[in-house]
Amino acid sequence: MNKVAILMRKAPYGSVYTAEGFRSVMGIGVFEMDAVLIFVEDGVYALVKNQNPEKLDMQPLGEGFPMLPEFGVNGFYVHQPSLEERGLSVDDLVMKVQLIDNAGLAELLAEHNAVLPF
């Protein structure tokens, strides 16, 4: 089975990266590939609770991630150093995730056939 890691690196608003990554992972899940989402750097902001991007004329993206298990996506990882560097904790996130450190990130990326960075 193909194993795909979606690497979310960008802030959720101000670019199309997070929205396109979200759409991509839904499609990958539909094709029954083994997909995981990994949030690093500013990508951790995509999972923050109570997003309010209406002034940017955008819909909140964070609310969609908890529904992804319905599309066969079951691995959600957050790079703990990225979270801490931004003054956030798991309590600030919209869903339960597995925290990983630098070594865990490298190991996770190495065990996937493809890594799609967004």
Jmol script that loads the backbone (N, CA, C; Angstrom):
load data "model"
ATOM      1  N   MET A   1       0.856  -1.185   0.000  1.00  0.00           N
ATOM      2  CA  MET A   1       0.000   0.000   0.000  1.00  0.00           C
ATOM      3  C   MET A   1       0.895   1.239   0.000  1.00  0.00           C
ATOM      4  N   ASN A   2       0.503   2.230  -0.770  1.00  0.00           N
ATOM      5  CA  ASN A   2       1.228   3.492  -0.782  1.00  0.00           C
ATOM      6  C   ASN A   2       0.983   4.252   0.510  1.00  0.00           C
ATOM      7  N   LYS A   3       2.059   4.734   1.085  1.00  0.00           N
ATOM      8  CA  LYS A   3       1.971   5.513   2.308  1.00  0.00           C
ATOM      9  C   LYS A   3       2.373   6.946   1.972  1.00  0.00           C
ATOM     10  N   VAL A   4       1.461   7.884   2.246  1.00  0.00           N
ATOM     11  CA  VAL A   4       1.665   9.276   1.895  1.00  0.00           C
ATOM     12  C   VAL A   4       1.588  10.139   3.139  1.00  0.00           C
ATOM     13  N   ALA A   5       2.578  11.011   3.305  1.00  0.00           N
ATOM     14  CA  ALA A   5       2.572  11.986   4.395  1.00  0.00           C
ATOM     15  C   ALA A   5       2.305  13.359   3.793  1.00  0.00           C
ATOM     16  N   ILE A   6       1.318  14.041   4.332  1.00  0.00           N
ATOM     17  CA  ILE A   6       1.014  15.414   3.933  1.00  0.00           C
ATOM     18  C   ILE A   6       1.644  16.310   4.990  1.00  0.00           C
ATOM     19  N   LEU A   7       2.598  17.117   4.582  1.00  0.00           N
ATOM     20  CA  LEU A   7       3.349  17.971   5.496  1.00  0.00           C
ATOM     21  C   LEU A   7       2.798  19.388   5.413  1.00  0.00           C
ATOM     22  N   MET A   8       2.078  19.797   6.448  1.00  0.00           N
ATOM     23  CA  MET A   8       1.481  21.133   6.495  1.00  0.00           C
ATOM     24  C   MET A   8       2.476  22.084   7.175  1.00  0.00           C
ATOM     25  N   ARG A   9       3.049  23.016   6.382  1.00  0.00           N
ATOM     26  CA  ARG A   9       4.102  23.901   6.886  1.00  0.00           C
ATOM     27  C   ARG A   9       3.710  25.367   6.959  1.00  0.00           C
ATOM     28  N   LYS A  10       2.672  25.751   6.265  1.00  0.00           N
ATOM     29  CA  LYS A  10       2.320  27.164   6.121  1.00  0.00           C
ATOM     30  C   LYS A  10       1.145  27.549   7.009  1.00  0.00           C
ATOM     31  N   ALA A  11       1.080  28.835   7.342  1.00  0.00           N
ATOM     32  CA  ALA A  11      -0.063  29.362   8.088  1.00  0.00           C
ATOM     33  C   ALA A  11      -1.337  29.125   7.282  1.00  0.00           C
ATOM     34  N   PRO A  12      -2.472  28.942   7.950  1.00  0.00           N
ATOM     35  CA  PRO A  12      -3.689  28.558   7.241  1.00  0.00           C
ATOM     36  C   PRO A  12      -4.310  29.643   6.362  1.00  0.00           C
ATOM     37  N   TYR A  13      -3.941  30.882   6.545  1.00  0.00           N
ATOM     38  CA  TYR A  13      -4.565  31.954   5.776  1.00  0.00           C
ATOM     39  C   TYR A  13      -3.489  32.822   5.141  1.00  0.00           C
ATOM     40  N   GLY A  14      -3.835  33.454   4.025  1.00  0.00           N
ATOM     41  CA  GLY A  14      -2.883  34.294   3.321  1.00  0.00           C
ATOM     42  C   GLY A  14      -2.262  33.597   2.121  1.00  0.00           C
ATOM     43  N   SER A  15      -2.528  32.306   1.988  1.00  0.00           N
ATOM     44  CA  SER A  15      -2.065  31.538   0.829  1.00  0.00           C
ATOM     45  C   SER A  15      -3.020  30.360   0.648  1.00  0.00           C
ATOM     46  N   VAL A  16      -2.833  29.627  -0.432  1.00  0.00           N
ATOM     47  CA  VAL A  16      -3.705  28.477  -0.702  1.00  0.00           C
ATOM     48  C   VAL A  16      -3.134  27.168  -0.161  1.00  0.00           C
ATOM     49  N   TYR A  17      -1.946  27.200   0.421  1.00  0.00           N
ATOM     50  CA  TYR A  17      -1.269  25.963   0.812  1.00  0.00           C
ATOM     51  C   TYR A  17      -2.093  25.066   1.729  1.00  0.00           C
ATOM     52  N   THR A  18      -2.616  25.594   2.803  1.00  0.00           N
ATOM     53  CA  THR A  18      -3.344  24.761   3.757  1.00  0.00           C
ATOM     54  C   THR A  18      -4.624  24.221   3.145  1.00  0.00           C
ATOM     55  N   ALA A  19      -5.362  25.061   2.449  1.00  0.00           N
ATOM     56  CA  ALA A  19      -6.610  24.611   1.824  1.00  0.00           C
ATOM     57  C   ALA A  19      -6.332  23.538   0.776  1.00  0.00           C
ATOM     58  N   GLU A  20      -5.299  23.708  -0.018  1.00  0.00           N
ATOM     59  CA  GLU A  20      -4.958  22.705  -1.033  1.00  0.00           C
ATOM     60  C   GLU A  20      -4.461  21.418  -0.391  1.00  0.00           C
ATOM     61  N   GLY A  21      -3.704  21.527   0.687  1.00  0.00           N
ATOM     62  CA  GLY A  21      -3.271  20.333   1.407  1.00  0.00           C
ATOM     63  C   GLY A  21      -4.453  19.564   1.966  1.00  0.00           C
ATOM     64  N   PHE A  22      -5.424  20.297   2.489  1.00  0.00           N
ATOM     65  CA  PHE A  22      -6.634  19.675   3.026  1.00  0.00           C
ATOM     66  C   PHE A  22      -7.377  18.929   1.926  1.00  0.00           C
ATOM     67  N   ARG A  23      -7.574  19.585   0.782  1.00  0.00           N
ATOM     68  CA  ARG A  23      -8.268  18.940  -0.338  1.00  0.00           C
ATOM     69  C   ARG A  23      -7.487  17.721  -0.848  1.00  0.00           C
ATOM     70  N   SER A  24      -6.192  17.836  -0.876  1.00  0.00           N
ATOM     71  CA  SER A  24      -5.361  16.718  -1.341  1.00  0.00           C
ATOM     72  C   SER A  24      -5.493  15.506  -0.438  1.00  0.00           C
ATOM     73  N   VAL A  25      -5.461  15.734   0.863  1.00  0.00           N
ATOM     74  CA  VAL A  25      -5.541  14.593   1.781  1.00  0.00           C
ATOM     75  C   VAL A  25      -6.915  13.928   1.702  1.00  0.00           C
ATOM     76  N   MET A  26      -7.965  14.691   1.432  1.00  0.00           N
ATOM     77  CA  MET A  26      -9.289  14.077   1.254  1.00  0.00           C
ATOM     78  C   MET A  26      -9.272  13.160   0.033  1.00  0.00           C
ATOM     79  N   GLY A  27      -8.677  13.607  -1.043  1.00  0.00           N
ATOM     80  CA  GLY A  27      -8.602  12.792  -2.258  1.00  0.00           C
ATOM     81  C   GLY A  27      -7.760  11.552  -2.059  1.00  0.00           C
ATOM     82  N   ILE A  28      -6.663  11.690  -1.373  1.00  0.00           N
ATOM     83  CA  ILE A  28      -5.787  10.549  -1.113  1.00  0.00           C
ATOM     84  C   ILE A  28      -6.517   9.512  -0.267  1.00  0.00           C
ATOM     85  N   GLY A  29      -7.263   9.986   0.726  1.00  0.00           N
ATOM     86  CA  GLY A  29      -8.032   9.078   1.570  1.00  0.00           C
ATOM     87  C   GLY A  29      -9.092   8.319   0.790  1.00  0.00           C
ATOM     88  N   VAL A  30      -9.731   8.983  -0.155  1.00  0.00           N
ATOM     89  CA  VAL A  30     -10.765   8.351  -0.969  1.00  0.00           C
ATOM     90  C   VAL A  30     -10.182   7.211  -1.806  1.00  0.00           C
ATOM     91  N   PHE A  31      -8.936   7.352  -2.242  1.00  0.00           N
ATOM     92  CA  PHE A  31      -8.286   6.311  -3.033  1.00  0.00           C
ATOM     93  C   PHE A  31      -7.645   5.234  -2.171  1.00  0.00           C
ATOM     94  N   GLU A  32      -8.000   5.211  -0.901  1.00  0.00           N
ATOM     95  CA  GLU A  32      -7.602   4.176   0.044  1.00  0.00           C
ATOM     96  C   GLU A  32      -6.098   4.030   0.184  1.00  0.00           C
ATOM     97  N   MET A  33      -5.401   5.141   0.081  1.00  0.00           N
ATOM     98  CA  MET A  33      -3.973   5.140   0.395  1.00  0.00           C
ATOM     99  C   MET A  33      -3.828   5.426   1.886  1.00  0.00           C
ATOM    100  N   ASP A  34      -2.743   4.981   2.445  1.00  0.00           N
ATOM    101  CA  ASP A  34      -2.460   5.228   3.852  1.00  0.00           C
ATOM    102  C   ASP A  34      -1.899   6.643   3.964  1.00  0.00           C
ATOM    103  N   ALA A  35      -2.706   7.564   4.476  1.00  0.00           N
ATOM    104  CA  ALA A  35      -2.294   8.973   4.553  1.00  0.00           C
ATOM    105  C   ALA A  35      -2.246   9.453   5.992  1.00  0.00           C
ATOM    106  N   VAL A  36      -1.242  10.261   6.269  1.00  0.00           N
ATOM    107  CA  VAL A  36      -1.132  10.932   7.558  1.00  0.00           C
ATOM    108  C   VAL A  36      -0.913  12.421   7.313  1.00  0.00           C
ATOM    109  N   LEU A  37      -1.303  13.218   8.283  1.00  0.00           N
ATOM    110  CA  LEU A  37      -1.060  14.658   8.256  1.00  0.00           C
ATOM    111  C   LEU A  37      -0.047  14.998   9.325  1.00  0.00           C
ATOM    112  N   ILE A  38       0.935  15.790   8.942  1.00  0.00           N
ATOM    113  CA  ILE A  38       1.965  16.225   9.880  1.00  0.00           C
ATOM    114  C   ILE A  38       2.004  17.753   9.855  1.00  0.00           C
ATOM    115  N   PHE A  39       1.816  18.369  10.992  1.00  0.00           N
ATOM    116  CA  PHE A  39       1.798  19.823  11.100  1.00  0.00           C
ATOM    117  C   PHE A  39       3.107  20.302  11.717  1.00  0.00           C
ATOM    118  N   VAL A  40       3.828  21.137  10.980  1.00  0.00           N
ATOM    119  CA  VAL A  40       5.111  21.682  11.432  1.00  0.00           C
ATOM    120  C   VAL A  40       5.130  23.176  11.164  1.00  0.00           C
ATOM    121  N   GLU A  41       6.091  23.848  11.783  1.00  0.00           N
ATOM    122  CA  GLU A  41       6.296  25.293  11.595  1.00  0.00           C
ATOM    123  C   GLU A  41       4.960  26.019  11.753  1.00  0.00           C
ATOM    124  N   ASP A  42       4.632  26.977  10.864  1.00  0.00           N
ATOM    125  CA  ASP A  42       3.377  27.722  10.985  1.00  0.00           C
ATOM    126  C   ASP A  42       2.161  26.888  10.643  1.00  0.00           C
ATOM    127  N   GLY A  43       2.366  25.688  10.130  1.00  0.00           N
ATOM    128  CA  GLY A  43       1.247  24.793   9.847  1.00  0.00           C
ATOM    129  C   GLY A  43       0.467  24.409  11.090  1.00  0.00           C
ATOM    130  N   VAL A  44       1.087  24.501  12.261  1.00  0.00           N
ATOM    131  CA  VAL A  44       0.376  24.159  13.501  1.00  0.00           C
ATOM    132  C   VAL A  44      -0.817  25.077  13.731  1.00  0.00           C
ATOM    133  N   TYR A  45      -0.759  26.290  13.182  1.00  0.00           N
ATOM    134  CA  TYR A  45      -1.873  27.229  13.350  1.00  0.00           C
ATOM    135  C   TYR A  45      -3.159  26.720  12.697  1.00  0.00           C
ATOM    136  N   ALA A  46      -3.061  25.823  11.740  1.00  0.00           N
ATOM    137  CA  ALA A  46      -4.250  25.297  11.068  1.00  0.00           C
ATOM    138  C   ALA A  46      -5.174  24.559  12.027  1.00  0.00           C
ATOM    139  N   LEU A  47      -4.633  24.041  13.118  1.00  0.00           N
ATOM    140  CA  LEU A  47      -5.429  23.254  14.066  1.00  0.00           C
ATOM    141  C   LEU A  47      -5.889  24.044  15.289  1.00  0.00           C
ATOM    142  N   VAL A  48      -5.597  25.323  15.345  1.00  0.00           N
ATOM    143  CA  VAL A  48      -5.954  26.121  16.518  1.00  0.00           C
ATOM    144  C   VAL A  48      -7.470  26.306  16.585  1.00  0.00           C
ATOM    145  N   LYS A  49      -8.016  26.168  17.785  1.00  0.00           N
ATOM    146  CA  LYS A  49      -9.441  26.345  18.032  1.00  0.00           C
ATOM    147  C   LYS A  49      -9.860  27.794  17.764  1.00  0.00           C
ATOM    148  N   ASN A  50     -11.153  27.954  17.512  1.00  0.00           N
ATOM    149  CA  ASN A  50     -11.804  29.264  17.424  1.00  0.00           C
ATOM    150  C   ASN A  50     -11.182  30.200  16.400  1.00  0.00           C
ATOM    151  N   GLN A  51     -10.856  29.675  15.242  1.00  0.00           N
ATOM    152  CA  GLN A  51     -10.340  30.524  14.170  1.00  0.00           C
ATOM    153  C   GLN A  51     -11.461  31.437  13.681  1.00  0.00           C
ATOM    154  N   ASN A  52     -11.105  32.658  13.322  1.00  0.00           N
ATOM    155  CA  ASN A  52     -12.097  33.637  12.888  1.00  0.00           C
ATOM    156  C   ASN A  52     -11.575  34.406  11.674  1.00  0.00           C
ATOM    157  N   PRO A  53     -11.517  33.753  10.502  1.00  0.00           N
ATOM    158  CA  PRO A  53     -10.951  34.402   9.316  1.00  0.00           C
ATOM    159  C   PRO A  53     -11.969  35.159   8.453  1.00  0.00           C
ATOM    160  N   GLU A  54     -13.143  35.467   9.013  1.00  0.00           N
ATOM    161  CA  GLU A  54     -14.174  36.123   8.213  1.00  0.00           C
ATOM    162  C   GLU A  54     -13.696  37.454   7.640  1.00  0.00           C
ATOM    163  N   LYS A  55     -12.873  38.196   8.368  1.00  0.00           N
ATOM    164  CA  LYS A  55     -12.368  39.477   7.859  1.00  0.00           C
ATOM    165  C   LYS A  55     -11.493  39.284   6.620  1.00  0.00           C
ATOM    166  N   LEU A  56     -10.978  38.082   6.451  1.00  0.00           N
ATOM    167  CA  LEU A  56     -10.184  37.754   5.261  1.00  0.00           C
ATOM    168  C   LEU A  56     -11.065  37.170   4.165  1.00  0.00           C
ATOM    169  N   ASP A  57     -12.387  37.124   4.430  1.00  0.00           N
ATOM    170  CA  ASP A  57     -13.360  36.544   3.512  1.00  0.00           C
ATOM    171  C   ASP A  57     -13.055  35.072   3.243  1.00  0.00           C
ATOM    172  N   MET A  58     -12.707  34.354   4.326  1.00  0.00           N
ATOM    173  CA  MET A  58     -12.390  32.932   4.224  1.00  0.00           C
ATOM    174  C   MET A  58     -13.167  32.167   5.285  1.00  0.00           C
ATOM    175  N   GLN A  59     -13.338  30.891   5.041  1.00  0.00           N
ATOM    176  CA  GLN A  59     -13.974  29.997   6.009  1.00  0.00           C
ATOM    177  C   GLN A  59     -12.904  29.437   6.942  1.00  0.00           C
ATOM    178  N   PRO A  60     -13.258  29.155   8.201  1.00  0.00           N
ATOM    179  CA  PRO A  60     -12.276  28.544   9.108  1.00  0.00           C
ATOM    180  C   PRO A  60     -11.870  27.162   8.618  1.00  0.00           C
ATOM    181  N   LEU A  61     -10.585  26.929   8.489  1.00  0.00           N
ATOM    182  CA  LEU A  61     -10.093  25.646   7.992  1.00  0.00           C
ATOM    183  C   LEU A  61      -9.982  24.599   9.095  1.00  0.00           C
ATOM    184  N   GLY A  62      -9.688  25.018  10.302  1.00  0.00           N
ATOM    185  CA  GLY A  62      -9.436  24.079  11.390  1.00  0.00           C
ATOM    186  C   GLY A  62     -10.585  23.139  11.673  1.00  0.00           C
ATOM    187  N   GLU A  63     -11.800  23.601  11.435  1.00  0.00           N
ATOM    188  CA  GLU A  63     -12.977  22.783  11.749  1.00  0.00           C
ATOM    189  C   GLU A  63     -13.086  21.551  10.853  1.00  0.00           C
ATOM    190  N   GLY A  64     -12.431  21.558   9.696  1.00  0.00           N
ATOM    191  CA  GLY A  64     -12.525  20.431   8.774  1.00  0.00           C
ATOM    192  C   GLY A  64     -11.618  19.266   9.111  1.00  0.00           C
ATOM    193  N   PHE A  65     -10.519  19.528   9.788  1.00  0.00           N
ATOM    194  CA  PHE A  65      -9.549  18.456  10.044  1.00  0.00           C
ATOM    195  C   PHE A  65     -10.105  17.317  10.891  1.00  0.00           C
ATOM    196  N   PRO A  66     -10.923  17.587  11.939  1.00  0.00           N
ATOM    197  CA  PRO A  66     -11.448  16.466  12.731  1.00  0.00           C
ATOM    198  C   PRO A  66     -12.337  15.504  11.946  1.00  0.00           C
ATOM    199  N   MET A  67     -12.853  15.911  10.774  1.00  0.00           N
ATOM    200  CA  MET A  67     -13.710  15.003   9.997  1.00  0.00           C
ATOM    201  C   MET A  67     -12.912  14.104   9.061  1.00  0.00           C
ATOM    202  N   LEU A  68     -11.611  14.314   8.934  1.00  0.00           N
ATOM    203  CA  LEU A  68     -10.813  13.548   7.982  1.00  0.00           C
ATOM    204  C   LEU A  68     -10.744  12.046   8.248  1.00  0.00           C
ATOM    205  N   PRO A  69     -10.897  11.560   9.487  1.00  0.00           N
ATOM    206  CA  PRO A  69     -10.945  10.098   9.650  1.00  0.00           C
ATOM    207  C   PRO A  69     -12.062   9.446   8.827  1.00  0.00           C
ATOM    208  N   GLU A  70     -13.133  10.184   8.518  1.00  0.00           N
ATOM    209  CA  GLU A  70     -14.202   9.656   7.676  1.00  0.00           C
ATOM    210  C   GLU A  70     -13.702   9.381   6.248  1.00  0.00           C
ATOM    211  N   PHE A  71     -12.583  10.008   5.871  1.00  0.00           N
ATOM    212  CA  PHE A  71     -11.990   9.815   4.555  1.00  0.00           C
ATOM    213  C   PHE A  71     -10.794   8.865   4.607  1.00  0.00           C
ATOM    214  N   GLY A  72     -10.641   8.168   5.717  1.00  0.00           N
ATOM    215  CA  GLY A  72      -9.574   7.193   5.832  1.00  0.00           C
ATOM    216  C   GLY A  72      -8.243   7.759   6.306  1.00  0.00           C
ATOM    217  N   VAL A  73      -8.243   8.984   6.797  1.00  0.00           N
ATOM    218  CA  VAL A  73      -7.016   9.597   7.308  1.00  0.00           C
ATOM    219  C   VAL A  73      -7.023   9.420   8.822  1.00  0.00           C
ATOM    220  N   ASN A  74      -6.051   8.686   9.326  1.00  0.00           N
ATOM    221  CA  ASN A  74      -6.093   8.366  10.748  1.00  0.00           C
ATOM    222  C   ASN A  74      -4.864   8.792  11.527  1.00  0.00           C
ATOM    223  N   GLY A  75      -3.871   9.338  10.872  1.00  0.00           N
ATOM    224  CA  GLY A  75      -2.674   9.770  11.578  1.00  0.00           C
ATOM    225  C   GLY A  75      -2.563  11.281  11.564  1.00  0.00           C
ATOM    226  N   PHE A  76      -2.569  11.881  12.730  1.00  0.00           N
ATOM    227  CA  PHE A  76      -2.448  13.328  12.873  1.00  0.00           C
ATOM    228  C   PHE A  76      -1.306  13.617  13.848  1.00  0.00           C
ATOM    229  N   TYR A  77      -0.262  14.237  13.330  1.00  0.00           N
ATOM    230  CA  TYR A  77       0.946  14.479  14.102  1.00  0.00           C
ATOM    231  C   TYR A  77       1.258  15.972  14.134  1.00  0.00           C
ATOM    232  N   VAL A  78       1.724  16.435  15.278  1.00  0.00           N
ATOM    233  CA  VAL A  78       2.146  17.824  15.418  1.00  0.00           C
ATOM    234  C   VAL A  78       3.569  17.835  15.966  1.00  0.00           C
ATOM    235  N   HIS A  79       4.406  18.601  15.296  1.00  0.00           N
ATOM    236  CA  HIS A  79       5.796  18.775  15.714  1.00  0.00           C
ATOM    237  C   HIS A  79       5.784  19.630  16.978  1.00  0.00           C
ATOM    238  N   GLN A  80       6.099  18.997  18.098  1.00  0.00           N
ATOM    239  CA  GLN A  80       6.015  19.678  19.391  1.00  0.00           C
ATOM    240  C   GLN A  80       6.889  20.932  19.466  1.00  0.00           C
ATOM    241  N   PRO A  81       8.140  20.926  18.965  1.00  0.00           N
ATOM    242  CA  PRO A  81       8.929  22.165  19.005  1.00  0.00           C
ATOM    243  C   PRO A  81       8.250  23.321  18.250  1.00  0.00           C
ATOM    244  N   SER A  82       7.603  23.036  17.132  1.00  0.00           N
ATOM    245  CA  SER A  82       6.896  24.089  16.390  1.00  0.00           C
ATOM    246  C   SER A  82       5.743  24.642  17.212  1.00  0.00           C
ATOM    247  N   LEU A  83       5.020  23.762  17.879  1.00  0.00           N
ATOM    248  CA  LEU A  83       3.897  24.168  18.723  1.00  0.00           C
ATOM    249  C   LEU A  83       4.386  25.062  19.858  1.00  0.00           C
ATOM    250  N   GLU A  84       5.431  24.607  20.544  1.00  0.00           N
ATOM    251  CA  GLU A  84       5.961  25.353  21.690  1.00  0.00           C
ATOM    252  C   GLU A  84       6.561  26.693  21.275  1.00  0.00           C
ATOM    253  N   GLU A  85       7.230  26.734  20.117  1.00  0.00           N
ATOM    254  CA  GLU A  85       7.822  27.990  19.639  1.00  0.00           C
ATOM    255  C   GLU A  85       6.755  29.057  19.393  1.00  0.00           C
ATOM    256  N   ARG A  86       5.527  28.643  19.169  1.00  0.00           N
ATOM    257  CA  ARG A  86       4.435  29.570  18.911  1.00  0.00           C
ATOM    258  C   ARG A  86       3.568  29.789  20.146  1.00  0.00           C
ATOM    259  N   GLY A  87       4.022  29.306  21.286  1.00  0.00           N
ATOM    260  CA  GLY A  87       3.305  29.514  22.539  1.00  0.00           C
ATOM    261  C   GLY A  87       2.000  28.741  22.629  1.00  0.00           C
ATOM    262  N   LEU A  88       1.911  27.613  21.927  1.00  0.00           N
ATOM    263  CA  LEU A  88       0.697  26.818  21.914  1.00  0.00           C
ATOM    264  C   LEU A  88       0.906  25.480  22.609  1.00  0.00           C
ATOM    265  N   SER A  89      -0.204  24.853  22.976  1.00  0.00           N
ATOM    266  CA  SER A  89      -0.166  23.506  23.552  1.00  0.00           C
ATOM    267  C   SER A  89      -1.274  22.690  22.898  1.00  0.00           C
ATOM    268  N   VAL A  90      -1.327  21.404  23.199  1.00  0.00           N
ATOM    269  CA  VAL A  90      -2.367  20.543  22.622  1.00  0.00           C
ATOM    270  C   VAL A  90      -3.765  21.005  23.037  1.00  0.00           C
ATOM    271  N   ASP A  91      -3.878  21.683  24.160  1.00  0.00           N
ATOM    272  CA  ASP A  91      -5.184  22.185  24.607  1.00  0.00           C
ATOM    273  C   ASP A  91      -5.726  23.270  23.684  1.00  0.00           C
ATOM    274  N   ASP A  92      -4.869  23.885  22.885  1.00  0.00           N
ATOM    275  CA  ASP A  92      -5.283  24.936  21.950  1.00  0.00           C
ATOM    276  C   ASP A  92      -5.779  24.380  20.616  1.00  0.00           C
ATOM    277  N   LEU A  93      -5.709  23.077  20.430  1.00  0.00           N
ATOM    278  CA  LEU A  93      -6.004  22.471  19.137  1.00  0.00           C
ATOM    279  C   LEU A  93      -7.421  21.903  19.061  1.00  0.00           C
ATOM    280  N   VAL A  94      -7.955  21.823  17.845  1.00  0.00           N
ATOM    281  CA  VAL A  94      -9.331  21.363  17.625  1.00  0.00           C
ATOM    282  C   VAL A  94      -9.505  19.860  17.733  1.00  0.00           C
ATOM    283  N   MET A  95      -8.395  19.123  17.818  1.00  0.00           N
ATOM    284  CA  MET A  95      -8.493  17.664  17.840  1.00  0.00           C
ATOM    285  C   MET A  95      -7.301  17.051  18.563  1.00  0.00           C
ATOM    286  N   LYS A  96      -7.444  15.774  18.878  1.00  0.00           N
ATOM    287  CA  LYS A  96      -6.335  15.053  19.492  1.00  0.00           C
ATOM    288  C   LYS A  96      -5.314  14.717  18.426  1.00  0.00           C
ATOM    289  N   VAL A  97      -4.045  14.902  18.771  1.00  0.00           N
ATOM    290  CA  VAL A  97      -2.944  14.631  17.849  1.00  0.00           C
ATOM    291  C   VAL A  97      -1.853  13.892  18.605  1.00  0.00           C
ATOM    292  N   GLN A  98      -0.931  13.335  17.850  1.00  0.00           N
ATOM    293  CA  GLN A  98       0.258  12.750  18.451  1.00  0.00           C
ATOM    294  C   GLN A  98       1.386  13.763  18.311  1.00  0.00           C
ATOM    295  N   LEU A  99       2.027  14.059  19.414  1.00  0.00           N
ATOM    296  CA  LEU A  99       3.158  14.986  19.376  1.00  0.00           C
ATOM    297  C   LEU A  99       4.418  14.230  18.987  1.00  0.00           C
ATOM    298  N   ILE A 100       5.241  14.859  18.157  1.00  0.00           N
ATOM    299  CA  ILE A 100       6.512  14.261  17.759  1.00  0.00           C
ATOM    300  C   ILE A 100       7.620  15.289  17.908  1.00  0.00           C
ATOM    301  N   ASP A 101       8.810  14.808  18.193  1.00  0.00           N
ATOM    302  CA  ASP A 101       9.983  15.680  18.266  1.00  0.00           C
ATOM    303  C   ASP A 101      10.732  15.608  16.941  1.00  0.00           C
ATOM    304  N   ASN A 102      11.923  16.193  16.860  1.00  0.00           N
ATOM    305  CA  ASN A 102      12.681  16.201  15.608  1.00  0.00           C
ATOM    306  C   ASN A 102      13.000  14.787  15.117  1.00  0.00           C
ATOM    307  N   ALA A 103      13.417  13.919  16.021  1.00  0.00           N
ATOM    308  CA  ALA A 103      13.736  12.541  15.636  1.00  0.00           C
ATOM    309  C   ALA A 103      12.477  11.812  15.162  1.00  0.00           C
ATOM    310  N   GLY A 104      11.375  12.025  15.844  1.00  0.00           N
ATOM    311  CA  GLY A 104      10.117  11.404  15.451  1.00  0.00           C
ATOM    312  C   GLY A 104       9.644  11.884  14.090  1.00  0.00           C
ATOM    313  N   LEU A 105       9.864  13.164  13.814  1.00  0.00           N
ATOM    314  CA  LEU A 105       9.500  13.719  12.509  1.00  0.00           C
ATOM    315  C   LEU A 105      10.311  13.062  11.400  1.00  0.00           C
ATOM    316  N   ALA A 106      11.613  12.964  11.610  1.00  0.00           N
ATOM    317  CA  ALA A 106      12.481  12.339  10.602  1.00  0.00           C
ATOM    318  C   ALA A 106      12.087  10.887  10.370  1.00  0.00           C
ATOM    319  N   GLU A 107      11.792  10.176  11.433  1.00  0.00           N
ATOM    320  CA  GLU A 107      11.398   8.765  11.327  1.00  0.00           C
ATOM    321  C   GLU A 107      10.070   8.620  10.582  1.00  0.00           C
ATOM    322  N   LEU A 108       9.118   9.469  10.911  1.00  0.00           N
ATOM    323  CA  LEU A 108       7.804   9.423  10.277  1.00  0.00           C
ATOM    324  C   LEU A 108       7.901   9.707   8.782  1.00  0.00           C
ATOM    325  N   LEU A 109       8.678  10.710   8.405  1.00  0.00           N
ATOM    326  CA  LEU A 109       8.842  11.032   6.991  1.00  0.00           C
ATOM    327  C   LEU A 109       9.521   9.891   6.238  1.00  0.00           C
ATOM    328  N   ALA A 110      10.495   9.246   6.884  1.00  0.00           N
ATOM    329  CA  ALA A 110      11.247   8.165   6.240  1.00  0.00           C
ATOM    330  C   ALA A 110      10.391   6.932   5.976  1.00  0.00           C
ATOM    331  N   GLU A 111       9.343   6.728   6.753  1.00  0.00           N
ATOM    332  CA  GLU A 111       8.548   5.509   6.572  1.00  0.00           C
ATOM    333  C   GLU A 111       7.414   5.665   5.553  1.00  0.00           C
ATOM    334  N   HIS A 112       7.363   6.814   4.876  1.00  0.00           N
ATOM    335  CA  HIS A 112       6.330   7.033   3.855  1.00  0.00           C
ATOM    336  C   HIS A 112       6.944   7.032   2.457  1.00  0.00           C
ATOM    337  N   ASN A 113       6.188   6.494   1.483  1.00  0.00           N
ATOM    338  CA  ASN A 113       6.638   6.433   0.097  1.00  0.00           C
ATOM    339  C   ASN A 113       6.717   7.811  -0.542  1.00  0.00           C
ATOM    340  N   ALA A 114       5.820   8.709  -0.105  1.00  0.00           N
ATOM    341  CA  ALA A 114       5.781  10.055  -0.673  1.00  0.00           C
ATOM    342  C   ALA A 114       5.490  11.059   0.428  1.00  0.00           C
ATOM    343  N   VAL A 115       6.079  12.236   0.289  1.00  0.00           N
ATOM    344  CA  VAL A 115       5.814  13.341   1.199  1.00  0.00           C
ATOM    345  C   VAL A 115       5.363  14.522   0.331  1.00  0.00           C
ATOM    346  N   LEU A 116       4.177  15.011   0.599  1.00  0.00           N
ATOM    347  CA  LEU A 116       3.639  16.153  -0.133  1.00  0.00           C
ATOM    348  C   LEU A 116       3.676  17.370   0.772  1.00  0.00           C
ATOM    349  N   PRO A 117       4.555  18.331   0.486  1.00  0.00           N
ATOM    350  CA  PRO A 117       4.645  19.519   1.345  1.00  0.00           C
ATOM    351  C   PRO A 117       3.656  20.610   0.929  1.00  0.00           C
ATOM    352  N   PHE A 118       2.971  21.159   1.892  1.00  0.00           N
ATOM    353  CA  PHE A 118       2.061  22.284   1.665  1.00  0.00           C
ATOM    354  C   PHE A 118       2.384  23.381   2.649  1.00  0.00           C
TER     355      PHE A 118
END
end "model"
wireframe off; spacefill off
backbone 0.3
color backbone group
